[in-house]
């Protein structure tokens, strides 16, 4: 009995990357629901705040607006509060710009979509909502439109949230709008540290940051950043782009994913890498994995919505693959409980020569012992 419990626990705890196959028509249909117009409206609204610099009234107003948008979609929303203590100096055009903040309350805006089969496994998809104009003094941050960095990524997240709100996924998805990114990835660091302390099972984190400026030489290119242990995760996203969008991932040296030993240190996925979680940074194409300085001229007219749309489609397709879509519930008779009647249905499909996909809970192409282990883990729930 001890060995069986150990074996079952090991089987259930395991998680494998999606295996690439033919284009999935279900995923394709959902990806086609991404609306460029919807994201255009979101970016314009975010830019209309004039600034989203942390500590400003407009930053707080933007976070409230995000919470309201998510609530109207039907998501439970959490304002995850933390404190900012920072003293940083940037040298821009020969001038030092110092930013000092002490005991400043800030918050991440979080929405949770619970998984139907593995609710304790989590995919985090995020982007920061704060903005900064590093070419202006701290006292002059009333102009920090942040259209590309990162209203474009926030708009992508809102659109992804809209599209997936009424579909089932195997795993839980946390949609995270990070606060206080621009002066040190502070909001995501707070969340990632707490997740590690709780023992959260985060199977991958996807960070969308500045996706609206075309590269002059590669108009349909974007960049994926991660560390070398998670190259295979990056390849899932790169392949999703090829399968479901008109953008393509390039790393500048002949591959599709930029990998290093530490990560680019340039956006919120880094916080998760630092705590040992698989994480991918998703950006417009950058030959050097360091984002442009976010100046006061980061305005709406610099955002290419065709590129935003393509990267959003690629990100959604990857999310659906990492998250298991369409979600497969062990409540086969849909009566709200995994019970003996479901076991009888499962027994009829067990090792059948023709696989009925809804019973293939572990998605390995057959209905076998692995699926029984998954079924047994939720029986009676």
C-alpha positions, -999 to +999 in steps of 0.1 A: +000+000+000+028+024+009+045+018-025+012+022-044+004+055-026+039+067-034+037+056-070+003+072-075+014+104-059+044+105-082+023+099-112-002+126-103+025+151-093+042+148-127+036+173-155+049+171-190+052+197-217+026+197-245+036+174-273+035+192-307+010+177-331-011+190-359-028+224-355-056+220-330-089+233-345-103+241-310-073+262-302-074+278-336-110+288-332-104+304-299-073+323-311-093+338-339-115+355-313-087+379-304-099+413-314-074+440-325-101+467-320-106+456-284-069+459-277-068+493-294-095+506-271-076+493-240-043+509-250-060+542-257-077+541-223-045+533-205-026+561-223-054+585-214-043+582-178-013+603-189+009+585-164+008+552-144+039+560-124+038+542-091+024+563-063+005+586-086-033+590-085-034+578-121-015+546-112-042+539-085-070+547-109-055+524-136-054+495-112-090+501-101-100+503-138-083+469-144-101+453-115-134+466-127-127+453-162-119+418-148-149+418-125-173+426-154-158+396-172-169+375-142-135+369-126-128+370-088-103+398-084-076+403-057-056+434-050-023+419-038-007+446-017+030+451-011+054+479-001+079+497-022+113+509-008+136+518-036+165+542-044+177+540-080+196+563-103+195+561-141+219+581-163+201+593-194+217+615-220+244+625-196+219+634-168+214+614-136+177+607-128+172+596-092+140+578-081+135+574-043+103+558-028+099+547+008+071+527+024+049+532-007+019+508-008+014+493-042-005+463-055-008+436-081-042+431-097-049+394-099-077+374-115-080+336-111-096+310-134-098+277-116-087+245-135-113+217-139-088+188-135-057+201-118-068+231-098-036+231-077-014+235-108-010+270-120-001+288-152+006+325-145+003+350-173+012+386-165+023+420-175+030+452-156+006+482-157+029+509-142+048+533-165+078+556-162+096+583-182+132+578-173+142+609-192+121+630-167+127+637-130+107+619-104+088+651-098+078+653-135+063+619-139+029+634-148+039+625-184+046+588-187+021+574-213+037+540-215+018+531-247+041+503-258+057+496-224+034+483-212-001+493-222+004+470-252+010+440-229-018+449-205-042+451-235-031+417-246-037+403-211-072+418-210-080+404-244-068+369-234-088+371-202-119+380-223-114+351-247-108+324-220-134+335-194-160+309-203-138+280-215-125+251-194-088+245-189-072+216-170-051+238-148-057+271-129-047+303-147-037+334-127-039+366-148-016+391-132-012+428-137+020+436-119+026+468-100+060+485-096+079+468-124+097+498-137+120+504-107+129+468-100+103+441-107+090+447-072+054+435-076+063+402-093+091+396-068+065+399-040+042+374-057+069+349-067+084+349-032+050+342-016+042+315-042+075+297-034+068+300+003+033+286-002+047+258-023+026+268-054+029+244-083+035+269-111+040+249-143+050+280-163+049+318-161+044+339-192+052+376-191+040+400-219+059+432-219+062+458-247+049+441-278+039+470-300+071+482-319+082+465-351+118+458-358+129+476-390+145+444-404+120+418-391+085+432-391+068+400-379+095+391-353+093+388-315+116+377-287+112+349-261+136+351-232+143+324-206+171+305-190+186+273-205+167+248-184+134+261-199+143+261-236+117+235-242+090+257-227+101+285-250+100+262-280+063+255-272+056+292-274+077+296-306+059+267-322+025+281-311+034+313-329+042+294-361+010+274-359-016+300-348-003+335-357+016+355-383+045+364-360+077+344-355+102+340-327+138+349-333+167+351-309+191+369-333+216+341-337+196+316-358+173+302-332+139+309-318+144+313-280+170+335-263+184+315-234+211+323-208+222+312-174+204+340-156+177+355-178+176+390-192+169+406-158+146+429-177+110+420-169+087+402-144+094+367-156+128+371-140+112+371-106+099+336-112+131+324-128+149+336-096+126+314-075+131+283-097+099+284-117+098+280-155+092+314-170+092+331-204+095+367-213+076+377-244+087+410-261+087+427-294+119+417-313+151+428-295+185+416-307+199+425-273+177+412-244+175+446-227+143+466-232+144+501-245+143+529-219+107+539-215+107+576-223+079+602-224+076+597-261+063+562-257+030+573-272+001+558-290+014+565-325+043+542-319+021+511-313+017+487-342-015+468-335-008+442-361+022+431-341+003+433-309-024+411-323+001+385-336+020+382-304-013+381-284-025+352-305+008+333-301+007+339-263-029+327-261-022+296-281+008+287-258-013+294-227-040+270-240-015+243-246+003+247-213-031+249-195-047+219-213-075+231-236-102+220-240-102+212-203-111+176-195-132+169-164-136+135-148-172+144-142-181+126-174-219+127-169-218+164-159-238+160-127-214+181-106-197+153-089-171+127-098-189+095-086-195+059-094-216+066-125-185+084-139-164+053-131-188+031-150-185+054-181-147+054-177-146+016-174-163+012-207-137+034-224-107+019-206-082+005-232-109+007-259-094+004-294-110+037-304-100+065-280-127+089-269-106+119-260-127+131-231-115+100-211-078+105-220-073+126-190-035+126-191-035+134-229-011+107-239-033+093-268-047+063-249-072+056-221-051+035-197-037+032-162-024+068-162-059+081-168-072+058-140-047+075-116-059+109-126-095+098-122-088+083-088-073+115-076-106+134-081-131+106-073-157+118-049-151+155-055 
